[in-house]
């Protein structure tokens, strides 16, 4: 089993930045694809970003391209989401997710991920 714990969320003004961290425990995630999803109040969960097992491939939702960067650190068994130029519409609960079959590519659907963190709120004020 893999446990994922997010940190780094909070309240920020529009135009500001936050860095979310996702720490994994239980087993190494070095061969897993890692992703971030978000869910705003009253909306469905949506894909934000994904990175493959070795960091060579990544993909982003159109709404965050050029502003968000996903990365991972194998030594720390962690993944990260750097969020810049935040907008009020980025307000949501952000969750990290892990896909054990990360060598197959870069999954984007929630049902492709076996492990999920509890989620952490990000609020962007205008």
SULKADA-V643027 format. One record per residue. RES is the residue in one small letter. PSI is psi in whole degrees, -180 to 180 (999 if undefined). OMEGA is omega in degrees with one decimal (NA if undefined). Layout:
RES:PSI:OMEGA ; RES:PSI:OMEGA
This chain:
x:148:177.0 ; x:132:173.8 ; x:135:179.7 ; x:133:180.0 ; x:122:179.2 ; x:153:174.1 ; x:166:175.0 ; x:-1:179.3 ; x:-179:178.2 ; x:-159:-178.5 ; x:132:179.8 ; x:152:177.4 ; x:155:176.1 ; x:137:-177.0 ; x:-11:-179.1 ; x:-174:-176.5 ; x:152:172.5 ; x:153:175.0 ; x:115:177.8 ; x:141:176.1 ; x:148:177.0 ; x:106:-178.9 ; x:128:-179.8 ; x:146:175.1 ; x:165:-179.2 ; x:-43:174.3 ; x:164:-179.4 ; x:143:177.6 ; x:18:-172.7 ; x:-21:178.2 ; x:7:-177.1 ; x:147:164.6 ; x:142:-179.0 ; x:143:-177.7 ; x:164:172.3 ; x:136:173.8 ; x:164:175.4 ; x:155:178.0 ; x:116:177.9 ; x:157:-179.9 ; x:128:177.6 ; x:5:-178.8 ; x:164:177.8 ; x:158:176.1 ; x:140:-179.2 ; x:149:177.4 ; x:140:177.8 ; x:-55:-175.6 ; x:155:178.6 ; x:149:175.8 ; x:141:-176.7 ; x:-177:-168.9 ; x:-34:-176.7 ; x:6:177.6 ; x:3:-176.3 ; x:-24:-178.4 ; x:142:175.1 ; x:161:178.7 ; x:156:-175.5 ; x:153:169.3 ; x:146:-179.0 ; x:-34:-175.6 ; x:-16:-177.4 ; x:-4:-179.0 ; x:135:-179.6 ; x:-12:179.7 ; x:-34:-177.8 ; x:148:176.0 ; x:126:176.5 ; x:144:178.8 ; x:173:178.7 ; x:157:178.5 ; x:107:-176.2 ; x:-38:-178.4 ; x:-33:-179.1 ; x:1:-180.0 ; x:47:-172.7 ; x:162:172.4 ; x:160:-173.9 ; x:157:172.6 ; x:109:176.5 ; x:123:-176.6 ; x:117:-179.5 ; x:161:179.7 ; x:51:-176.8 ; x:146:-179.0 ; x:156:178.5 ; x:-32:179.9 ; x:-6:173.9 ; x:-7:179.3 ; x:124:-176.7 ; x:172:167.6 ; x:124:-177.1 ; x:133:-180.0 ; x:141:172.7 ; x:155:-176.7 ; x:152:-177.2 ; x:134:177.0 ; x:113:-177.0 ; x:-22:-179.8 ; x:47:-174.8 ; x:-17:-179.5 ; x:-9:-177.8 ; x:-14:179.8 ; x:-148:-178.6 ; x:93:179.6 ; x:153:-178.8 ; x:-15:-179.1 ; x:141:179.9 ; x:-35:-175.8 ; x:-5:177.2 ; x:-6:-176.4 ; x:133:-176.2 ; x:-28:-173.9 ; x:141:-176.8 ; x:146:171.0 ; x:174:-178.1 ; x:-24:-178.3 ; x:152:-179.9 ; x:134:-176.8 ; x:141:172.7 ; x:124:179.8 ; x:125:-179.8 ; x:117:-178.6 ; x:149:-178.1 ; x:999:NA
